Amino acid sequence: ILRTLALRAGRMVTKEALYQTVYGMEDAPPLSKVVEVHVCTLRKKLAAASRIGAHYIETVKRRGYRLGDPDLSGV
């Protein structure tokens, strides 16, 4: 997931595209939250790795995610 987001840094990547990248399937099963769970875990790991606890993955509501500059508003 991080690799896919990094290759498209600054651009929105759909949840479906991330699902396909990880599982190689065109369509995610209905109500599948697996991508959201993995992104949540990845966010925690990235925040822990940064000394300031920054959030690098932005959610694009109902569409996907974007990797960008850290959100420092919560720091």
Secondary structure, 3 states (H helix, E strand, C coil): CHHHHHHCCCCCEEHHHHHHHHHCCCCCCCCCCHHHHHHHHHHHHHHHHCCCCCEEEEEECCCEEEEEEEECCCC
